[in-house]
Each structure stands twice: as C-alpha cells, then as structure tokens.
Amino acid sequence: MDIQTIIGIAQEKAVPWLFTSGIKIAGIVIVTLLINRFGKIFIDKVIRSLVKPPRDVIDPNEEIKRENTLISIFHGIIRVVVWAIAILMILAEVGVNITPLLAGAGVLGLAIGFGAQSLVSDMLAGLFIMMEDQYRVGDVVNIAGTGGSVQDINLRKTTLRDLDGIEHHIPNGEIKKASNLSKGFARINLNVGIAYDSNLEKVIEVVNRVGEEMINDPKWKDDIIKAPRFLRVNEFADSAIVIKILGDTKPLKQWAATGELRKRIKIAFDREGIRIPFPQMVVWQGEKLKKKKV
C-alpha cells in the first residue's frame, strides 16, 4: 500500500469524523469554557450580594479579601467538576470506553474518602467559618481550648498566637465552639470589693464619676463606647461587698481600658476614704488566748 492510498483512506475517515465527533468535541470544549467563564461571574455576583459585611467592619479591604476567597473556592470546585465531566465526554467521543474509568474513579474516590475524612471535615468547617464570618485575621478568639490572636485562616486550619508568643495550628474540624472576644464591641467587666462599713451610695457616685471622667478623657474617649458604671451588688463575700462595673469599648480595647479603670478607682477610693479590704484571720495563741490579726 503506497502513501497516496494511506492518505486517501485517512481522508475518507477523518473528514466524516471531523463533522461528527470533531464538532461534538469542539462544542464540549466551548461549552465548558463558557460555563467556567459565566459561572465565575454568577458566583461573584451571588457571593457579593449574599455575604453581607457585618456593621463593625473597619477595613473594607478585609471584607473584599474574604469575599474573594469564597469566590475562588466555589469557582475552583465548579471548574474541577465541569472539566472532569468534559474530559469524560471527550474520551467517549474518541472511542474510549469510560465505564472502567468511572468504576475505578468510584473505588478510588471511596478509598480517598475513607482515608481523608478528617481533611474533608476540616475543609467543610473552614468553609463555614469563612462564610459565616465567625472570626477573621486580627481577632482575639478562644477556640479548641486555646486563646490568642488569629494569624491566619484557610480551609484546613486556623493559626493563633497567644500572649506568650506561641503559635498554635488548630484543624478547623476540631473547632466545636469559637468565642470571638473582639467582634462588634468589647466590654469592661470588673468586680471590685469594698468594706462592709462603706457608704454604698457614695461608692456608686464615685464609681460613676470615675467612669464619666474616663470617657471624657481625650486619651480614652475614642476607645470607650459606653462609660463604665455601677451595675449591681454582685456578692456578699467573706471580707467585702463585691460590686460589678460594666462598660463598653471598641474591640481589643477592653483590657487596656479595664486596667486604666482599676487605677483610677483605686486613686478615687483612696481620696474619698473608701477601703478595699483584704482577707483577715483571727489566730488564738495557746493558753494566753492572745488575739492577733494576720
């Protein structure tokens, strides 16, 4: 068989194939590209319309970054699924029997699923953490028994750094409860003990005055939302009446504001003659029955 004959036979078979399977394959590729392109546009619009930023967002760039992350995740999932289906359809058009491939893929997927259950759990949990905006980089949180500042969040894990500077890597699937200490606003929650012989009305007046002075101080007025005030008598302790003081601050400002409030209350109590008692114990010494305060 000469070359001309081979070329003739190839042309006879290639031309019909191009006008049948070839057109179908081209159509599959074009449709796949269109689905990916318009799918990304659709996901972009849906995410940006449904994922509303919380009212306390200070930096719009952080919110845009979160939305972009979610868009990238969902678009990546759609892209993988669409191209996988397209490749199987193309293989079927070129004459490849895809039934063994589908069966093998099913078995492989089942094996991977059993072996990567924790990874899938981590990724699903991470997706919901980002979608629900439970916390973000820079927040101070308590998760999985560990507290610290959020350094990084991704689908698999959350990274925290505690006050000792230790970095903790926590798989998202292990997070059953997340407590955000810096979302929206924070709170001064201070208990102070006063002597039983104190004039309670005077104590309340002094505490409220200190709180008002603090919120009007140029150094602190931008950090305090609601002035610290007397809330209630919280407890009759062994050596003191314990009062509770509450006030609202901006996120992450509660610790500094609480420390400043303690200092100002101590100074004001000393000036007004209000005692902050300490525990006392009576000791009897043998037969002499001498009484001594410790």
Secondary structure, DSSP 8 states (H G I E B T S, - for coil): --HHHHHHHHHHHHHHHIIIIIHHHHHHHHHHHHHHHHHHHHHHHHHHHHS---TT---HHHHHHHHHHHHHHHHHHHHHHHHHHHHHHHHHHTT---HHHHHHHHHHHHHHHHHTHHHHHHHHHHHHHHHTT---TT-EEEETTEEEEEEEE-SSEEEEE-TT--EEEEEGGG-S-EEESSSS-EEEEEEEEE-TTS-HHHHHHHHHHHHHHHHTSTTTTTTEEEEEEEEEEEEE-SS-EEEEEEEEE-TT-HHHHHHHHHHHHHHHHHHHT--------EEEEGGGTEEEE-
